[in-house]
Amino acid sequence: MSAVPDAFQRYGAESLAQAPAFGPGKDGVFEATLARTGDRDTRLLRDYTKVPYHLTGTLDTDPAPGLTTLCLQEPTGGVAQGDRHSITVTAREGARARVTTQSATKVHSMQANYAHLDATLEAGPDAHLEYVPGPTIVNEDARCLQTVAVDLAPSATVVVADVFVPGGLSAHEPFDFDHYHSRLEARCEERLVCADAVDLHPADGDPRDPATVADYDVVGTLYVLAPEADTEVLAEAIHARFDAHDAVTAGVSALPYESGVSVRVLGTRSADVTDAVRDAWDASRQELLGVGIPADRRY
């Protein structure tokens, strides 16, 4: 599991009136190992789930040859205070896989403690692994820590998408959550190639200042980790897609050591930001796999 920032360590010391942190139903675990032989389909070799996570099986609906989809289900209706959920996915040599969720993740209002959503992604030589969950909706007074750790081989590719939506867009004032922190760290052969964070704590500073999200509400991020790809070509292909998205402001940055690109999208509507992130994902797919993304049929 990724390191926990000091602020969230202090939150974690707060007692809960209901089930404690890591208690029954609050310690969600999902583990999966995938492998592929030659040009055959990618197979799920091993999986383990612990409530509230559930996996019905794999889906073979992706247009990319040999790529299998894991749609992770969570029937509890959202994430509550004290929840600690972790995902670990390993794609062995040559495997191709996409991990998604059945819907958005709703982080409910809190009175104490915090919720932690942690993901560890490992991609072996020539593997292609995508982690593209639904948006994260953070409600009033909620504290949410999201951490993603990536370890990939030089010939592997890993794509990670994230869309943050403040719950105030529907019922109350935007940015009235307590604390939201999302961080990704990626390593290739033990070298740190990407370290990025979105840390929003309205009590310490207005998220709408010009140096943060300005007049926007929704934050979308896409990481395309591809050490052997042409970073300049990849960035240009993604950037060209944003010409068709007038409702958002977006940018593309090259990662250190020519290990890929990161994309940030800002908007006022979650649908606009999600569409732009999906378009950027599609552009990266075309460059890396020669085929576009699948239709969004999770619902």
Secondary structure as UniProt FT lines:
FT   HELIX           6..12
FT   TURN            21..22
FT   TURN            24..26
FT   STRAND          29..35
FT   TURN            38..39
FT   STRAND          43..50
FT   TURN            51..52
FT   STRAND          58..59
FT   TURN            65..66
FT   STRAND          67..73
FT   TURN            75..76
FT   TURN            81..82
FT   STRAND          84..91
FT   TURN            93..94
FT   STRAND          96..101
FT   STRAND          105..107
FT   STRAND          115..123
FT   TURN            125..126
FT   STRAND          128..131
FT   STRAND          136..138
FT   TURN            140..141
FT   STRAND          143..152
FT   TURN            154..155
FT   STRAND          157..166
FT   HELIX           167..169
FT   TURN            174..175
FT   STRAND          179..188
FT   TURN            189..190
FT   STRAND          191..200
FT   TURN            202..204
FT   TURN            207..208
FT   TURN            210..215
FT   STRAND          218..225
FT   TURN            227..228
FT   HELIX           231..241
FT   HELIX           242..244
FT   TURN            246..247
FT   STRAND          248..254
FT   HELIX           256..258
FT   STRAND          260..267
FT   HELIX           270..288
//
